[in-house]
């Protein structure tokens, strides 16, 4: 996979006064400790994984210079891809926990592959992943409705769900863009994917009412901005309009607007969205708050309940939370080839 590898050392991000290069590397090492011999990265010791969070963890590993571990994670997905191009929703070390196919989880492979290429410059990696990526994206696009939205999941028997989700479709739009970039780099046609993405972005930006109502969830608030489906003044207004509903001052972003549950992953993802709208100081504040959930060994607690200050779920420390912190640090640091992947949607 590394026939044309870029041998330059990875520039590990840092955020002055919040978290150092060495501390983020330690967080990456903690994530890597959850990787099984197969390449699967568990959410937590003995836990399950899903393809989306698995890919996010792989991106974080590459960001802190752990390229071999990241490539092992992608190889696991290559090895277990189904004939229809999809992956099941949740996997355990010894089998399948949830057999449905989540389109957002399937599409995210493309985001991870493009991120890894930006990190390493390894064209051979793109070539190796291309057949898997092509089948995955074709599966996802096959579940697009004529109006533009993409059904959020399909049952293992082939029966699709009846609705689409705004968060999932927003993330898919970004994954489709990454897939287009991979195809263009390798010289393959991607017109069908481009047309699918354009219709998807249009319905997200202009007809959000077609999606299943999930207004109380923070991800439905910031994901259209994080993904680049909503940009410019509209993006800034969207984040401003939802700020009071979702942000607990001094602590972070609520998972849902009507509960005092703050999660580090949502806080860091929202911080990245703020970077995309030019609100770097606001983003830095959120990032600082999220780092209050850092543990002594570099892991991050998933969330906290206020005012009791009880970690939830049950003292859980999750790989995807540590990964979100690393990716947010990369966006704030701004010096790596991947720093603008989620912030520059031009």
VOGU-3710 file (C-alpha; in Angstrom, 3 decimals, decimal comma):
1> xxxxxxxxxx> 0,000/0,000/0,000  2,943/2,361/0,432  4,556/2,265/-2,981  4,406/6,060/-3,237  4,422/6,812/0,482  5,172/10,245/1,815  7,858/9,530/4,409  7,539/12,874/6,193  6,812/12,520/9,883  3,293/13,254/11,040
11> xxxxxxxxxx> 2,872/16,668/12,645  0,930/15,844/15,799  -1,428/18,701/16,671  -1,553/20,612/19,924  -3,656/23,422/21,341  -1,659/25,888/23,420  -2,677/25,974/27,030  -5,085/23,053/26,655  -3,419/19,899/25,384  0,098/19,144/24,117
21> xxxxxxxxxx> 1,484/16,974/21,312  2,577/14,369/23,845  -0,794/14,333/25,570  -2,640/13,779/22,302  -0,199/11,040/21,359  -0,985/9,412/24,687  -4,689/9,628/23,871  -3,974/7,902/20,577  -2,101/5,162/22,377  -5,094/4,653/24,655
31> xxxxxxxxxx> -7,366/4,315/21,614  -4,917/1,832/20,098  -5,083/-0,231/23,295  -8,712/-0,959/22,396  -7,779/-2,397/18,999  -8,207/-6,155/18,686  -5,838/-8,382/16,659  -8,436/-8,328/13,861  -8,086/-4,547/13,571  -11,479/-3,755/15,126
41> xxxxxxxxxx> -11,406/-0,825/17,579  -13,821/-1,304/20,450  -15,733/1,615/21,942  -14,350/0,579/25,345  -12,757/-2,608/26,733  -15,015/-5,540/25,897  -17,445/-3,291/24,030  -18,886/-3,211/20,549  -18,038/-1,013/17,582  -19,798/0,450/14,585
51> xxxxxxxxxx> -18,125/1,357/11,275  -18,566/5,134/11,770  -16,904/5,369/15,167  -14,327/2,782/14,124  -13,308/5,015/11,201  -13,229/8,107/13,427  -10,849/6,258/15,754  -8,688/5,295/12,769  -8,517/8,927/11,660  -7,434/9,941/15,141
61> xxxxxxxxxx> -4,703/7,301/15,154  -3,339/8,570/11,851  -3,481/12,152/13,139  -1,128/11,318/16,016  1,259/9,338/13,805  -0,033/5,799/14,422  -0,360/4,951/10,753  0,104/1,186/11,018  -2,701/0,905/13,552  -4,953/3,092/11,400
71> xxxxxxxxxx> -4,305/0,982/8,307  -5,029/-2,162/10,287  -8,386/-0,630/11,190  -9,231/0,059/7,547  -8,115/-3,423/6,567  -10,597/-4,896/9,054  -13,417/-3,132/7,224  -12,070/-4,257/3,862  -11,945/-7,846/5,099  -15,500/-7,932/6,460
81> xxxxxxxxxx> -17,350/-5,904/3,800  -20,490/-7,677/2,662  -21,320/-8,510/-0,927  -23,833/-5,646/-1,087  -21,102/-3,139/-0,200  -22,324/-2,496/3,344  -21,307/-3,316/6,879  -23,571/-4,283/9,740  -24,370/-1,613/12,293  -22,685/-3,062/15,403
91> xxxxxxxxxx> -19,978/-5,683/15,751  -18,626/-7,558/18,750  -15,234/-9,227/18,961  -16,832/-12,572/18,144  -19,765/-11,657/15,928  -22,544/-9,264/14,995  -24,595/-7,384/17,574  -26,934/-5,462/15,236  -27,350/-6,649/11,659  -28,968/-3,623/10,006
101> xxxxxxxxxx> -27,037/-1,396/7,596  -26,724/2,267/8,619  -26,038/4,317/5,481  -24,064/6,985/7,344  -21,812/4,333/8,902  -21,260/2,717/5,504  -20,460/6,013/3,775  -17,941/7,143/6,396  -15,325/4,743/5,062  -14,753/7,278/2,259
111> xxxxxxxxxx> -14,073/10,098/4,714  -11,543/7,967/6,549  -9,788/6,871/3,368  -9,417/10,441/2,094  -8,232/11,605/5,523  -5,592/8,874/5,598  -4,391/9,817/2,130  -4,070/13,460/3,154  -2,085/12,342/6,196  0,280/9,953/4,447
121> xxxxxxxxxx> 0,340/10,813/0,755  0,150/7,085/0,028  -1,521/6,683/-3,351  -1,166/2,942/-2,988  -3,479/3,108/0,021  -6,163/4,783/-2,114  -5,773/2,124/-4,796  -6,017/-0,638/-2,209  -9,183/0,826/-0,678  -10,883/1,863/-3,915
131> xxxxxxxxxx> -12,901/-1,326/-4,635  -14,256/-1,324/-1,071  -15,033/2,389/-1,167  -16,790/2,129/-4,542  -19,059/-0,687/-3,385  -19,844/1,129/-0,127  -20,777/4,429/-1,759  -22,838/2,696/-4,460  -24,799/0,971/-1,693  -25,481/4,296/0,028
141> xxxxxxxxxx> -26,462/6,156/-3,136  -28,802/3,280/-3,957  -30,915/4,277/-0,946  -31,407/7,891/-2,067  -34,974/9,045/-2,605  -35,886/11,055/-5,724  -36,179/14,222/-3,612  -32,568/13,857/-2,467  -32,553/12,541/1,098  -30,939/9,178/1,843
151> xxxxxxxxxx> -32,775/6,580/3,914  -30,958/6,163/7,197  -30,824/2,354/7,296  -31,739/-0,922/5,649  -32,612/-4,124/7,462  -30,467/-7,178/6,855  -33,306/-8,706/4,810  -33,105/-5,768/2,381  -36,143/-3,859/3,668  -35,294/-0,137/4,041
161> xxxxxxxxxx> -36,499/2,112/6,834  -39,193/4,609/5,868  -37,381/7,832/6,753  -34,108/9,768/6,608  -32,177/11,496/9,399  -30,736/14,996/9,141  -27,532/14,203/11,030  -26,885/11,039/9,055  -27,650/12,616/5,692  -25,437/15,596/6,516
171> xxxxxxxxxx> -22,517/13,318/7,341  -23,183/11,313/4,176  -22,969/14,480/2,079  -19,436/15,041/3,378  -18,516/11,402/2,805  -19,763/11,643/-0,768  -17,493/14,631/-1,325  -14,553/12,646/0,027  -15,478/9,749/-2,254  -15,512/12,098/-5,228
181> xxxxxxxxxx> -12,036/13,344/-4,306  -10,714/9,788/-4,082  -12,248/8,931/-7,448  -10,813/12,063/-9,047  -7,364/11,359/-7,627  -7,440/7,862/-9,116  -8,933/8,969/-12,434  -12,362/7,339/-12,056  -15,698/8,827/-13,037  -17,776/10,135/-10,127
191> xxxxxxxxxx> -20,586/12,014/-11,869  -23,293/9,831/-10,296  -21,928/10,473/-6,817  -21,615/14,215/-7,476  -25,215/14,426/-8,637  -26,345/12,455/-5,588  -24,432/14,769/-3,249  -25,788/17,913/-4,865  -29,373/16,712/-4,489  -28,700/15,660/-0,902
201> xxxxxxxxxx> -27,158/19,008/0,048  -30,056/20,851/-1,563  -32,665/19,016/0,480  -30,665/19,478/3,696  -30,314/23,214/3,138  -33,732/23,933/1,643  -36,151/21,259/2,909  -34,998/20,126/6,364  -38,602/19,309/7,236  -38,399/16,123/5,136
211> xxxxxxxxxx> -36,201/14,489/7,781  -37,465/12,634/10,834  -37,864/15,231/13,621  -34,885/15,067/15,995  -34,763/18,706/17,033  -33,820/17,993/20,625  -30,558/16,321/19,594  -27,471/18,517/19,361  -26,131/16,697/16,324  -29,121/17,797/14,237
221> xxxxxxxxxx> -28,188/21,353/15,200  -24,520/21,468/14,211  -24,027/18,594/11,756  -25,346/20,414/8,669  -22,563/22,959/9,347  -19,887/20,424/10,259  -20,545/18,517/7,041  -20,552/21,583/4,791  -24,172/21,154/3,729  -24,945/24,571/5,237
231> xxxxxxxxxx> -22,234/27,224/4,822  -21,544/30,928/5,057  -23,976/33,240/6,815  -26,596/30,488/7,017  -24,147/28,281/8,904  -23,212/31,017/11,351  -26,872/31,832/11,968  -27,730/28,174/12,543  -25,059/27,815/15,224  -26,006/31,109/16,853
241> xxxxxxxxxx> -29,719/30,261/16,892  -29,167/26,955/18,686  -26,478/28,088/21,111  -28,658/28,737/24,141  -30,600/25,499/23,688  -27,579/23,228/23,465  -24,583/24,867/25,155  -24,152/24,770/28,932  -21,816/27,654/29,649  -18,520/26,535/31,134
251> xxxxxxxxxx> -19,232/22,846/30,556  -19,988/21,998/26,929  -22,662/20,815/24,507  -25,693/18,916/25,731  -26,429/15,640/24,002  -30,110/16,670/23,996  -31,541/20,107/24,627  -33,841/19,131/27,494  -31,363/17,233/29,682  -28,200/18,365/31,539
261> xxxxxxxxxx> -26,055/15,730/29,832  -22,838/17,108/28,353  -20,682/14,949/26,111  -17,099/15,613/25,081  -17,598/14,260/21,547  -20,532/16,544/20,744  -18,672/19,464/22,313  -15,615/18,840/20,128  -17,633/18,288/16,952  -19,459/21,555/17,570
271> xxxxxxxxxx> -16,084/23,214/18,078  -15,011/22,027/14,627  -18,234/23,430/13,148  -17,430/26,763/14,794  -13,979/26,752/13,202  -15,728/26,266/9,854  -17,745/29,456/10,426  -14,708/31,460/11,542  -15,644/31,450/15,233  -12,292/30,151/16,431
281> xxxxxxxxxx> -12,442/31,738/19,879  -15,818/30,168/20,580  -14,454/26,866/19,297  -11,462/27,112/21,607  -13,741/27,712/24,587  -15,712/24,563/23,829  -12,512/22,596/23,342  -11,183/23,753/26,705  -14,412/22,667/28,389  -14,296/19,245/26,720
291> xxxxxxxxxx> -10,801/18,665/28,064  -12,142/18,750/31,594  -13,238/15,181/30,807  -9,663/14,012/30,188  -8,492/11,192/32,455  -4,992/10,534/33,801  -4,025/8,035/31,072  -5,131/10,122/28,081  -8,601/8,602/27,789  -11,698/10,793/27,831
301> xxxxxxxxxx> -14,899/10,201/29,734  -17,855/10,047/27,365  -19,978/12,553/29,274  -21,075/14,108/32,525  -24,390/14,866/34,208  -24,931/18,234/35,864  -25,079/19,449/38,546  -24,152/16,119/40,147  -20,925/15,892/38,074  -21,449/12,161/37,572
311> xxxxxxxxxx> -19,743/10,611/34,575  -22,069/8,760/32,249  -22,672/6,166/31,083  -21,311/4,631/34,327  -17,777/6,064/34,141  -17,500/5,076/30,475  -14,380/6,202/28,598  -14,836/5,718/24,862  -12,546/5,510/21,861  -14,770/7,731/19,752
321> xxxxxxxxxx> -14,683/10,464/22,406  -10,889/10,510/22,450  -10,951/10,507/18,651  -13,261/13,535/18,529  -10,882/15,427/20,809  -7,904/14,623/18,579  -9,731/15,676/15,401  -10,886/18,912/17,030  -7,331/19,639/18,141  -6,200/19,103/14,557
331> xxxxxxxxxx> -8,789/21,595/13,273  -7,794/24,176/15,889  -4,059/23,655/15,393  -4,447/24,135/11,649  -0,977/22,993/10,597  -1,584/19,494/9,208  -2,823/18,424/5,747  -6,047/17,186/7,380  -6,775/20,244/9,525  -9,341/21,683/7,087
341> xxxxxx> -11,090/18,446/6,149  -14,163/19,392/8,197  -13,744/23,163/8,178  -13,086/24,239/4,569  -15,971/23,217/2,340  -15,061/25,290/-0,675
//
